[in-house]
Amino acid sequence: MTLHPFTVAIPEAGHTLAKVLRSRLHETQPSWADVRKLIEARRVKVGDSVCTDSARRLSEGELVTLLDKPVHRPKTATPEGLVIRHLDDHVVVVEKPAGINTVRHPSELEWSEERRALVPTLQDLTQWAIAKQMHRPLRSVPPLRIVHRLDKETSGLLCFARSPLAERGLGMQFRKHTVVRRYLTLVSGFLPPQTIRSMLVRDRGDGRRGSTRLANTGKEAVTHVSVEKRLGRFTLLSCRLETGRTHQIRIHLSEAGHPVCGDKVYHRKLDGTEIPDSSGAPRLCLHATELGFEHPASEEKLQWAMPLPADMAKVIKSLEPGTQ
């Protein structure tokens, strides 16, 4: 079965992916079972992500694509493939692979375990991995508590709290900006070392999050930028977060004229002009390489480092002078 990519129309909004896809494929007269098989075989994308949930309800304007071949799920996006760097009664630190959400959308919280398994989040994978590692039934494992997030396409180190004490203690450290958070990112051109400060708002004037110059508006965001490596027409940057606002690094670098390579959201100027990206990056080149905090129970100083994942390392290697 073939179908050109399409945008969900107003009459289709609110209907399930299976119903809309079956309607769009009316000429081939597929059965409900045929459509569900296509979806479960990882041949359908909604936006930039493969969707294997036939009951997912679509929104107006979403792009749906029927792929010629299945997209295989990365081995890391399984409980067995997840790397746990630290686990105790209060805290768990894991290596997040790119391409999965940190937590589930509120509208999906009542999903069954079977349905969650079709589109797992990092929170799901971590909980399942802990249960397997501890040889305990899933229902007997304390639920994970969210203290910070990474964007879907961002890879790197992330922690969850496993107790009320840890949730309070880690939350306080994040609010006081004492948590060590360093990211590696690839950008076009050259951005010299600097500290970027701005006030971030939900809509900077073009429907995107961004900075404002209006007095007494927004939340302060501070990013410390240093240069890791020059790569011809590109630069590998190190970004240390002082604050942790939503999309902070992506916004600051984009507004400085050097958006993160592979960013499909913050790649335009305020006037709508697109900033070119010739890196060939298959996804957002942003990686949380360092994470450190004081253990909320023992007060021990803990810190971890994670090297670049293979996909980012491959892009960077391809951009080194002499390899292009």
N, C-alpha and C positions, 0 to 999 in steps of 0.2 A: 504494500500500500504506500502511495506517495501523496504528499500534501504540501503545498507551499506554506511557509510560515504565515501566521495570521495574528491580527490583534483582536482581542476579545471585544465584541461589540456590546452596546448597551443591553439589548435583549438577552445576551448570553451571560451577563454578569450575575453572579450568585448561583449559577448552575455548576454541577460537578464537572471535573475535567473529562470524565468518561462520557457524559452526556453531550458536552460541546464537541468533543472529538468525533463521536459517532455521527452527530449531525453534520459536521463538516465533511465527513467521509461518506456521505449518503450515496454517492455514485457507485461506490463499490459494495454498498449494502452490508457492512460488517455487522456481526452479531455483538451483543454486549460482551461475550466471552472473548471475541477477537480483539475488541478495544482494550479490555483489561489486560490481555496478554501483551499488547504493544507497550502499555504503560509499565507493567511489571518487569518487562524486558529491558527497561531503561532506554527506551527509544523516544521519549518525549521530554522536551525541555519547556519549562515555564520561566520566562525571563532568561537568566544566564545559568539556571540550575536544572539538573535532571529531576523530574518528578515521578515517583513511583507510586503515588497515592491516587488511585482512580477517583476517590471520594473528595479530593481537594476542590474547594469552591473557588472559582475564578473571579477576578475583579476586572472591571472595565479598563481597557487599555493595556492589559498584560499581553506579552508576546508569547505565543505558543508555537513550538517548532517540532515537527515530526522528523526524526533523524533516520538516515539510511541504515545506520548500524548502531547497535547498543553501545552505550558508554559504560565501561566497567567501573564499579565502585572501587576507589583506592583501598588497598589492603589496610591502610592506617585507619580508615573509617569503620572499624569493627572493634569490639571489645578486646579481641585477641591482638589486634594491631596497635592498640593505643599504648603509648609509653607513659607509665606512671613514674615520676621522678622522686616523689616523696609521699608517704602515706602514714598517718597516725590517727588517733582518735579525734583529733581536732581539725586537721588540715590535710588536703590532698593537692599535689602539684602535678600537672600533666603537660604533655607536649601536644598542642592542638594542631591537627593537620588543616591545611587550607581547604575550603569548600564546604564546611559544615557550620551551622549556627552554634553559638555558645549555649543558648537556652531556647526553650520552646516559646512560640508566640502564645499570649494568654488565651487565644481562641482555641488552642490545641491542647490545653492542659488536661482535658477530660478524655483524651484519646486512650484507647486500650494499648497494652504493651505490644500487641501484634501490629497495630497501626503505627506506633512509634518506631518500631523496628524497620519500617519501610523508609522512613526519613528521620534517622536518628540525629539528635543534637549531641554536642560534646558532653552536656550534662547527663544525657542518657548513657552514652558510651562509658563515661567514667563510673557511673553508678553500677552498670552491668559488670565492668571490669573489676571493681572493688569486690562485688559479690563473688565473682569467680575466684579472685585471688584469696579471699578469706574463706572460701568453701562454705558460704552461707546462702540461704534463700534470699532472693532479692527483697522480699517484703520485710526481712529482719534487719536490713542495712539502713542506718539513719539517712534521711534525705539530705542531699547536698544543698548548701545555702550559697546564694550568689553574692559575691563581693566585688567582682569586676567582670568585664567582657572583652572579647576580641571580635572584630568584624568577621563576617563569614569567610571572606577571601584572605584574611590575615592568618598566618601561621605563628606558632611560638608558644612560650610558656604561659600558663594560666593556673590560678589556684581557686579552689572551692573551699568554703568552710564546712566542717562536718559536725559542729556543735554550736549551741547558742553563744558560748564563751568566745569561740573563734570568730563567729559572725560579728560580734560586737568589737572584739579587739582588732581584727583586720579592717573592719569598716572605719574605725577610728584612725588607723594608720593611713588609709587611703584618703580620708578627709583632711588629715594633717599633711599630706603629700610627703610622707616619710618612706613610702614604698619605693624600692629601686625598680625602675622600668626603663629599659633601653631597647630601642628598635633599630634594625638595619633596614634601609630602604634604598631603592634605585630610582634616580631621577634623570631627566634629560638635562644637558647643559651642565653648568658649574654653579653651585651655590656655596659661597664662602662660609666659614664658621660664624655662627651668630646665635643670638637668643631672640626668638620671635615671641612677642607679646601682643595680644589683642583681646577684645571682648567679643565672644561668640554668641550668635543669636540663631534661632531656628530658621529664619528666612532673611537672607542678606539683601533681598530685593529681586532675586531671580528664581525663587522657590527652593533654593538650596541653603543648607546651613552655612554660616560664614561669619566674617567679622563685621563689626559696625563701629562707626565713629560717633554715634549718638551718645550723649552723656547719660550716665546712670542706667545704661541698658546692657543686657547680656551678662555673661559670666566670664571672668578672667581665664585666659588660657595661656600657658607659658611652655614653650618648647625650646630646648637647648640643642642646637645643631652643630655637629662637627663632621669633618671629612674623613672617611675611611680610605677611599681609593679613587683616583681619577681613572676613567675608562674611556678615553677619547672624547666623544661627544656626550658622555654620560658620567655620572658620579654616584658612587656608593656612599651614602650618608649614614651617620649614627645619630639618632634622635633620642634624647633623654627627656622624659616627661616630668615636668614639675607639677602640672595639673593633669587631669585625665578626662577632658571633655569628649563628647561623642565626635568621632572622626577628626580629632584635633590635629594630628600630624598631617593627614591628607589635606585638610583645609589650609593649614599654615603653608605647606609647601606649594600647593596650587596657587594660593594668593601671592606667593613670592615669585610666581612665574615658572615654577619647576614641579609640576604635579608628579605624583608617584607613578612610575611606569605601570601600565596595565590598569590604571584607574579609569573606570567607565562612568563615574559620577562627577568627580571634581577634576575635570580636564578642560574646562572652559573658563574664559575670562567673564567678568560681570556683564559685558556687552554681548555675550553669547559666542564670541570668537573661540574656535577650538584651538587648543594648544597641541601641536603635532607630537606624536609618540611613535618613533620608528624602532623601538627596542625589540618588538616582536614578543613581548612578555605575554604569556598565556593567561596570567591572572595578576591581581594586585601584588606588586613586589614590596610587601611590607611584612616584616618578621620580628616578633617579640623575642629578642635574643637573650635578654637578662631579666631576672626577677629576683627580688630580695625583700625580706621583711623580718620583723621580730616575731618569733613564735608567740602566739597569744597566750599560751599556757606556761611554757618553760622560760620565755623571754630570751631564748637563744637567738642570735643573729644568723639567719639562714639566707643563702643566695645560690642561684643556679644559673647556668649558661647553656644555651642550645645553639649549635652551629646552624648555618643556613641549610634549609631543606634542598633536596636535589633539584627541584624545578627552578628555584631561584638561582642556585649555584650555576646551573646550566646556562641560564640567560646571561648572567654576569660573565661567565667564561667566553661566551660567544661575542661579547662586546669589547673584550680586551684588545688593545691595539695589535694588529698583525693577524687577527683571526677573522676579521670581517672581509 
